[in-house]
C-alpha cells in the first residue's frame, strides 16, 4: 500500500524518513508481520541473500495526529500497538497529576514534564525494555531510555496543554516567572534574560528533584478500633509507623524510631527526620496531625468515634498522595446499609407449578427489610442505629458505617409500604439492582419500577419508573418455588430432569438432559432463553429435543428457525436424523412460497427454516404468522441491534423466543443487550439505560459490582456450559466427529453446473484412459469449485464472501478463537491453502501458519514448535499430503477438513496429528461437505457402506472412473438445495 493511499486512510501528511533496517546487500529484510505469499516465501528461504546488517533506507511515512485505533483493511503492526501503550501511559500520568511545569535545558521554552517514581518508574522500565527495534530505526535516535523519555515528555506536554486549552493566562505580570507561567498554557517560547532564566531553571530543577526523590520508607497510618467490651466512643487510636516502600509488610512503630537504637540507620538515613517530614506533608491533607506535631516525639493520636470517622474520610486522599494507610477490615469491606426483598410464591422448589403458567406476570407476596449487607436487622438493631450520634456504630459486636439520613429514609420507606404484592418480573428486575460491594459515599437512586408487558411479542420487562424511588441500595433478593429457581441462576442444576420425548432418536448426554429441563422450564413460563453452550456441545439437538417434547401432546403452531445460510443444511439433516417425526419446510430461494401458499405451508409443518437474509426480505410476511417459537441460531448475527435483520426478527410474533450462540459477547456488551432484548424484550431496559447502568461501568471502568448485577438479571435466561467445565468434560467423548454441511454461493453453483455440463458432453465420445482422465480432472475441478471459485479460476480475485465453506470456516474459527482454542485446517489443495491463509490472517488479525509441500524441514520444525507453544499462533493450515503424517500437533483441539480425500484412512491419519498421545483435551473434528453436490453424495455412499468403502474407495477416487455416464450424471448433478444466498 502506497504512502498516499495510507495517508488518505489515516488522514495524515505524507513524508519521508531515513530509517535503519535489517538488510541484505540489495534490499531490506521483510517484516515478519507481513502476510506473504507462502510459495514466494519458500523460494526466498532457499535463495542465498548474503549477510544481514543494518543499513539506512529512505522510507515513506505518514504523519498522523494521534495513534489510529484502526482502519478498515489496514492491519497495524506491533510497533503501532506499542506506541498506543506509550500514549496511554503518558495520558495516565497527566490524569493522575504526575506532572510538573518546567523549562527546557538550553532554551527559554516552557514545558510540562512527567514525574516518574514508584510504580510509574517501573512501568517506564517495562516500556523501555519492550521497545520494538523499529521504534529506534530512524537515524539519530539514542538509547531506548532516551528515545522513550523524549516521546513521553512530548506526549505529556501536549496532553496538559490540550486539557488547559480553554484556560486564560495565569498572570498578566512581566516578570520572568509571569512570562514562564503564560508560556505553560500559550505559546511555549518566552523571552527572558539569561540570568533570570538560569535562576528559574535552578529553582525548577530543585523542585523536580525533590518530587522524584525516592525514599526507601514512608509514613504509614494505622487506625485501631476500641476493644469489644469497651465504650463505643473511646479507645480509637491512630498509630504512626515507618513503612518500607518496596515491602509494605515491613513496618516500624514510631516509638522505635524515637528510641534511636541505631538499627534503623542500617535501613534508612535519618529515620526520625523522614518521619517528621512525612507527617508535615500529610498534615496538609489531614490537619488534625498538627496536634501530634506539637509533641517532641509524636507517635500517634487518641481519637473518639467522630475523630476516627474524620480520619477515615481522608484516608483515600492520604493513600493517593503516597502515604501508607492501614484500615480496619470492616471499613475496607463494608457491610452496606440497604434493603432486602423477599418474595413468596406457592410453588415447590425445583417444580414449575400451575401459577407459573402466567410467567413473570403472576403476583407474588413481598416483604422489604432493612439490612446490613444481606443480614436483616431486628427492631433492637434499628433502635441502636437510630440512637447513634456518629456515623460509626457498633452493631452485634461489629463496627459499621451508617448514614443517619439514609437510615431515616429507609425506616420511612418501610412504614409506607414494606409489604404487599408485586409482579414476579419486578422481583427479578430488583435482583439487578442488588449491589455486591455497595458504597455509601454519595447519593444513589434506585428505582422500584414495575416491568411493562406487551401483547404481541411476549412479555416486556421495561424499567420505566412507576413507583417511588428506593431510598437505599438493594443488598439482597430472594424467593421460593420456581421464582427462587430463577433468581438462583442455577435452575439447570436445581430442576428435575424431564423424560426425553419418544420422538427423539438420540441419546442425550447428562448435561444435555439438564439443558433440556432448563429449556422446558422456561418454555412453561413462556420466557425466552439464550442457550450459549460452547461450540460442539450440541445446542441444535437440545433445541430439537425441546421441540419433540412440547409437540408430543398435540399440534402446536410452527417454530421458525432463523440461521445463516451456511447451516440451513445442517438443520434439515439434524432434524431428519434426530426428530424424524417433525415436518420441516425450508423458506429460502427465489422460488420460496408467498401469500396463502406460505401460510398453508407454515400451518402444515412443525419447523420452518429460513436465513437471516430471507427473514429480513420477507419480514412483513413472516410477521403475519403466529409462531409457537422463534429460534435464532448463531444469534450473534443480531449483535448490532440497529441492523435491518435485528429489527426484522424482533418483529416476529411468538409465544417464546430462543437464541442459540456460542459467543453471546464478542466485543461489546451492547451485543448481549441485543440478544437478550430479542429473547425477553425489555429485560435489560432501553439500550441507552443499559449503557449507562452496565456497559460503560463494566467496559470502561471494569466495575465488578455492575458485572455482578448484570449477571443477576441475565442469569435466569442464559445457560452457558464450557467444554472445560468439570461437570461437562466427563460427559464428552475424547474425539467428537461431525459433518459440517455447507451451501454454495450462486457464483459457485454456476461454475459447478458449467463444469458438469462440459464433462458430460465430452465424456460421451471418450474411451479408456482418456475417459478416466476426464472424470478425475472433473472431480478435481468440482472439489475446487466447492472450496472457492477463485481456486478454479486462478485469477487472483478477492476471496471474501464468495464461498459457503469459507463463510462457515470463519464462523467456526471465530468461536474457537473466542474460547482460546487452537485449530488445524487440512486441505488437499495447496493453492487453496495459499488463498485461505492471508484471508484468515486479515480477518482475525492474527498470524496463520501454513505448511505445504514446499516447506523446508527447518521451517516445518519451527512451525510445529511455535504452534505447540502456549503463546504461539492459534490457526495452522496444512496441505493433507505434507501435514497429514509425521507431526505432533496436540495443542489443537479443533481439526477441520476443508475438502475431502474420500479415503477415510488418510483423513483419520490427519486427524491423529491432534488426537494422539499427549492430547489432554477433547478434540472436535469437522468435515466440511457441500450439500447437493458430489461431496455429499460420495460422503453418503461412504457412510452407508463404510466397511465396503474401506476396500473399494481406499485407493482414492479411481473407482469413480468406472461409473457409467448415467451414474456420473446422477452423482454430479447439482441439487436445488445446494445453493445458498
SULWOQUI-V405371 format. One record per run of one state. SS is the DSSP state (H for helix, E for strand, L for the rest). FROM is the first residue (numbers start at 1). TO is the last residue. If there is no record, write none. Layout:
BEGIN
SS:FROM:TO / SS:FROM:TO
END
This chain:
BEGIN
L:1:2 / H:3:10 / L:11:12 / E:13:23 / L:24:27 / E:28:28 / L:29:37 / H:38:46 / L:47:52 / E:53:63 / L:64:70 / E:71:71 / L:72:73 / E:74:74 / L:75:77 / H:78:95 / L:96:98 / E:99:103 / L:104:108 / E:109:114 / L:115:117 / H:118:129 / L:130:132 / H:133:136 / L:137:137 / E:138:138 / L:139:143 / H:144:163 / L:164:175 / H:176:183 / L:184:188 / E:189:189 / L:190:193 / H:194:212 / L:213:216 / E:217:224 / L:225:235 / E:236:244 / L:245:250 / E:251:253 / H:254:259 / L:260:263 / H:264:266 / L:267:270 / H:271:282 / L:283:288 / H:289:293 / L:294:299 / E:300:303 / L:304:304 / H:305:320 / L:321:323 / E:324:326 / L:327:328 / H:329:332 / L:333:336 / E:337:344 / L:345:353 / H:354:361 / L:362:362 / E:363:372 / L:373:374 / E:375:376 / L:377:378 / H:379:387 / L:388:391 / E:392:395 / L:396:397 / E:398:401 / L:402:403 / H:404:417 / L:418:418 / E:419:423 / H:424:431 / L:432:433 / E:434:434 / L:435:445 / E:446:447 / L:448:468 / E:469:470 / L:471:473 / E:474:479 / L:480:480 / H:481:488 / L:489:490 / H:491:494 / L:495:509 / H:510:525 / L:526:528 / E:529:531 / L:532:538 / H:539:551 / L:552:558 / E:559:563 / L:564:564 / H:565:578 / L:579:583 / E:584:587 / L:588:594 / H:595:604 / L:605:606 / E:607:611 / H:612:617 / L:618:618 / H:619:623 / L:624:626 / E:627:633 / L:634:634 / H:635:638 / L:639:643 / H:644:650 / L:651:653 / E:654:660 / L:661:668 / H:669:679 / L:680:686 / H:687:701 / L:702:703 / H:704:715 / L:716:717 / E:718:719 / L:720:725 / H:726:729 / L:730:734 / E:735:742 / L:743:743 / E:744:744 / L:745:745 / H:746:763 / L:764:767 / H:768:787 / L:788:788 / H:789:793 / L:794:803 / H:804:818 / L:819:822 / E:823:827 / L:828:829 / H:830:844 / L:845:847 / E:848:851 / L:852:856 / H:857:868 / L:869:874 / E:875:879 / H:880:883 / L:884:893 / E:894:897 / L:898:903 / H:904:911 / L:912:922 / E:923:930 / L:931:933 / H:934:944 / L:945:945 / H:946:952 / L:953:957 / H:958:962 / L:963:964 / H:965:972 / L:973:975 / H:976:978 / E:979:979 / L:980:981
END
